[in-house]
């Protein structure tokens, strides 16, 4: 019998995007087995190399399935590795540059629903924790989690992508609360406005809760990925299960 791996298996969706790419980078550099779905696998590999991940780490610890997150059959690929179910699923699926201001966006909601459908059809022996990159500015009641200067932009310019993020969150929480849920738990990571700027590191990241959100202006995608790795992959993620932590500088 093969020995039980000491580190969790992590499945990534949207791995070529900044937040998720940073999480994959950290995971591979520390020897975690990872799977990922990518429409163009070579793009993901090249991005990882540009981030300083060695080819040997990619060859040893990353399995990429080619496909589209909007196709349920394709989504199934990363959920297992040689019969081993993923322990944690991280999805950073999102619209580039905020999407269209006037037309409905369904990408994030549909991607989350497809991951859940794929889990149901696979009937895995172990339930994973599902993590998604969401956003601040989604809550319609309760404490404000965005600065007043950003509120107009969030309410109007980001109305459509935020509606999609709400559908994504609703799909996950609804599944978790169902009688035969296929997920062990979930974390809805809500970063402030994302940038491609310099990463300051984990000591500069503030974390808030639903009841006491961390209100800030921006955070780099690299630091969001670092935070997810340190707290939801490497660290004990039970602290955040069922939560929507807000993260910002």
BELWOHU-V232119 format. One record per residue. RES is the residue in one small letter. SS is DSSP state (alpha for helix, beta for strand, coil for the rest). Layout:
BEGIN
res=RES ss=SS
res=RES ss=SS
END
This chain:
BEGIN
res=x ss=coil
res=x ss=coil
res=x ss=coil
res=x ss=coil
res=x ss=coil
res=x ss=coil
res=x ss=coil
res=x ss=coil
res=x ss=coil
res=x ss=beta
res=x ss=beta
res=x ss=beta
res=x ss=beta
res=x ss=coil
res=x ss=coil
res=x ss=coil
res=x ss=coil
res=x ss=alpha
res=x ss=alpha
res=x ss=alpha
res=x ss=alpha
res=x ss=alpha
res=x ss=alpha
res=x ss=alpha
res=x ss=alpha
res=x ss=alpha
res=x ss=alpha
res=x ss=alpha
res=x ss=alpha
res=x ss=coil
res=x ss=coil
res=x ss=coil
res=x ss=coil
res=x ss=beta
res=x ss=beta
res=x ss=beta
res=x ss=beta
res=x ss=beta
res=x ss=coil
res=x ss=coil
res=x ss=alpha
res=x ss=alpha
res=x ss=alpha
res=x ss=alpha
res=x ss=alpha
res=x ss=alpha
res=x ss=alpha
res=x ss=alpha
res=x ss=alpha
res=x ss=alpha
res=x ss=coil
res=x ss=coil
res=x ss=coil
res=x ss=coil
res=x ss=alpha
res=x ss=alpha
res=x ss=alpha
res=x ss=alpha
res=x ss=alpha
res=x ss=alpha
res=x ss=alpha
res=x ss=beta
res=x ss=beta
res=x ss=beta
res=x ss=beta
res=x ss=beta
res=x ss=coil
res=x ss=coil
res=x ss=coil
res=x ss=coil
res=x ss=coil
res=x ss=alpha
res=x ss=alpha
res=x ss=alpha
res=x ss=alpha
res=x ss=alpha
res=x ss=alpha
res=x ss=alpha
res=x ss=alpha
res=x ss=beta
res=x ss=beta
res=x ss=coil
res=x ss=coil
res=x ss=beta
res=x ss=beta
res=x ss=coil
res=x ss=coil
res=x ss=beta
res=x ss=beta
res=x ss=beta
res=x ss=beta
res=x ss=coil
res=x ss=coil
res=x ss=coil
res=x ss=coil
res=x ss=alpha
res=x ss=alpha
res=x ss=alpha
res=x ss=coil
res=x ss=coil
res=x ss=coil
res=x ss=coil
res=x ss=coil
res=x ss=coil
res=x ss=coil
res=x ss=coil
res=x ss=alpha
res=x ss=alpha
res=x ss=alpha
res=x ss=alpha
res=x ss=alpha
res=x ss=alpha
res=x ss=alpha
res=x ss=alpha
res=x ss=alpha
res=x ss=alpha
res=x ss=alpha
res=x ss=alpha
res=x ss=alpha
res=x ss=alpha
res=x ss=alpha
res=x ss=alpha
res=x ss=coil
res=x ss=coil
res=x ss=coil
res=x ss=coil
res=x ss=coil
res=x ss=beta
res=x ss=beta
res=x ss=beta
res=x ss=beta
res=x ss=beta
res=x ss=beta
res=x ss=coil
res=x ss=coil
res=x ss=coil
res=x ss=coil
res=x ss=coil
res=x ss=coil
res=x ss=coil
res=x ss=coil
res=x ss=coil
res=x ss=coil
res=x ss=coil
res=x ss=coil
res=x ss=coil
res=x ss=coil
res=x ss=alpha
res=x ss=alpha
res=x ss=alpha
res=x ss=alpha
res=x ss=alpha
res=x ss=alpha
res=x ss=alpha
res=x ss=alpha
res=x ss=alpha
res=x ss=alpha
res=x ss=coil
res=x ss=alpha
res=x ss=alpha
res=x ss=alpha
res=x ss=alpha
res=x ss=alpha
res=x ss=alpha
res=x ss=alpha
res=x ss=alpha
res=x ss=alpha
res=x ss=alpha
res=x ss=alpha
res=x ss=alpha
res=x ss=alpha
res=x ss=alpha
res=x ss=alpha
res=x ss=alpha
res=x ss=alpha
res=x ss=alpha
res=x ss=coil
res=x ss=coil
res=x ss=coil
res=x ss=coil
res=x ss=coil
res=x ss=coil
res=x ss=beta
res=x ss=beta
res=x ss=beta
res=x ss=beta
res=x ss=beta
res=x ss=beta
res=x ss=beta
res=x ss=beta
res=x ss=beta
res=x ss=coil
res=x ss=beta
res=x ss=beta
res=x ss=beta
res=x ss=coil
res=x ss=coil
res=x ss=coil
res=x ss=coil
res=x ss=coil
res=x ss=coil
res=x ss=alpha
res=x ss=alpha
res=x ss=alpha
res=x ss=coil
res=x ss=beta
res=x ss=beta
res=x ss=beta
res=x ss=coil
res=x ss=coil
res=x ss=coil
res=x ss=coil
res=x ss=coil
res=x ss=coil
res=x ss=coil
res=x ss=coil
res=x ss=coil
res=x ss=beta
res=x ss=beta
res=x ss=beta
res=x ss=alpha
res=x ss=alpha
res=x ss=alpha
res=x ss=alpha
res=x ss=alpha
res=x ss=alpha
res=x ss=alpha
res=x ss=alpha
res=x ss=alpha
res=x ss=alpha
res=x ss=alpha
res=x ss=alpha
res=x ss=alpha
res=x ss=alpha
res=x ss=coil
res=x ss=coil
res=x ss=alpha
res=x ss=alpha
res=x ss=alpha
res=x ss=alpha
res=x ss=coil
res=x ss=coil
res=x ss=beta
res=x ss=coil
res=x ss=coil
res=x ss=beta
res=x ss=beta
res=x ss=beta
res=x ss=coil
END
